Amino acid sequence: MFKKTTVPTPPVKAPIERVTSVLGPGITWTGNLGGKGGIRIEGIFEGNIAIRGLLVIGETGRVTCPVVKANNVIVAGSLKGNVIAEKLEIRSTGRVWGDVVTTAFSTEEGAFLRGQVRMEEQLEINLDAEEAAPQPAVESAPTEPMPTVPSKKTPARKPRKVA
């Protein structure tokens, strides 16, 4: 008679964090990384990082950055710089030199952190200024010019008659 009917609300799915771009091993990159999505760094990066999404620094990755801003950061390589992230995970091979501001923090046994950790109940990562500002061109390490190969001109062949 007085039965309360409830309509179950569908659970809100968390966005799937996945890597969409990779800076591979053997690559040295100096500049700015910004935008939405996920990035994995296995090479050497120096500059600024402001990512709305996932940042993974792989075991061979070496990052030097004044402040890393991202929703989620996983460090298995080395990071020299401060971190502002909703979630930071330092794996057993990870090394971080810098201060951290985060809402969730985890480390594996063997992980290294030299710096202070400040935990917040809520954290708003302001990436709007970085995304709206025009980004300077990415500078890459200087490379040697490609050697030129002399072209060998071969005389044209006479067409064959087909019977």
N, C-alpha and C positions, 0 to 999 in steps of 0.2 A: 504494500500500500504506500509506504513512504520510502520506497527503495531508491537509493541514490544511484543514478547511472553515471558512470564516468566513461569518457571516451579516452582510450589510451593515446597519448601523443607519441609520435614516432621519435626515437632517440636522434639527437643531433649528431651527425657524423663529423668527426674531426677531419680536417683536410689531410689528405695523404701527402706526406712529405717525401719527395723523391728527388734524386739528382737529375737535372736536365742538361747540365754543362760540366765539362771536365777540363781542367788544366793539367795535362799529363806530365809524367816524369820527364826530366830532361828539358823542360820549358822554363825559361826565366821571363817573368812578366812584371813590368813596373807600370803602375797606373791606378785606375779606379775600377772597382767592381760594384755595380749597383743594379737594382731591379727586383723582379719577382721570380721565384723559382728556387731551384736547388743547384748548388755548385760544389764540385769536389776538386780540391787542389792537391795534386800529387807532385807538382814541381815547386819552383821558388817564386813567391809573390811578394812584392814590396809596393805599398800604396795604401789606399783607403778601401774599406769594404763596408757596404750598407746594403744588406740583402733582406727582402721580405720573403723569408722562407728558410731553407736549410743550408748550412755551410758545413762541409766536411773537410777537415784537413787530414789527408791520408798519412800513412806511416812515412812515406817519402816526402811529404809536403813540408815546406818551410815558409812561414808567413811572418812578415814584419809589417806591422800596421799600428798607427797611433791608437785607434779605437776600432774594434770590430763590432759592428751592429748587425744582428740577425735574430730571427725568431728562435731558431735552434742551432746550436753549434756543437759539433762533435770533433774532438781533437785527438788524433792518433799520431800526429807528427809533432812539429814544434811551432809555437806561436809566441812572438814577442810583441806585446801590446795589450792594452786594456780590452775587456770584453763587456758588452752590454747585450744580454740575451735573455729571453724568457726561460730557456733551458740550456744548460751547459753540461756536457758530458766529456770527461777526460779519460781516455782509454789507457790501458796499462803501458802503452808505448808513448803516450802523449806527454808533452812538456809545454808548460805555459809560464811565461814571465810577464806578469802584469796583474792589475786589479780587476776584479770581477763584480758586476752588478747583475743579479739574476733572481728569478722566482723559484727555479728548480736547479739543483746542482748535484752531480754524481761523479764519482771517480772509481776506477778499478784499482786493485792492488798494484802498486808499481808506478802509478801516475805521479807526475811532478807538477807542483804549483808553487811559484814564488810570487806572493802578492797577497792582497787582502780580498776577502769575499764578503760582499754585503748582500744579504738576502732581503728581498722585498716581497710583500704580500701580493702586490700587483705592480706590473711594470709596463709602461707604454713606451715602446721604442719609436722615437720620432725619426722616421725616414723620409718624410715629405720634403724637407728642405733639400736632402741629397738627391731625391728623385726629380724634383722640379728644376734644380740648378743645372745649367748646361755642363756636361762633363767634358774636360779637356781630352784631347786625343790620347790614346794609349801609346806609351812609349815602349819600344821593345829594345832589347839589347842589340848593340851594333853588330852587324854581320858583315862578313867579307863579301865583296861582289862575286857573282858567279863567273867562273872562267868561260870565255867564249870558245866555242868549238868551230873551227873553220869548216865551212860547208864544202862538200865535194860535189861538183856538178858532174853528173854522168850524161853522156850524150843520149839523146832521145833514140829509142829503137824504132825501126821501121815496122809498120804494121804488117802482119802476116796475112797472106791470102788464104782464106778458108775455102776448100773445094767442096 
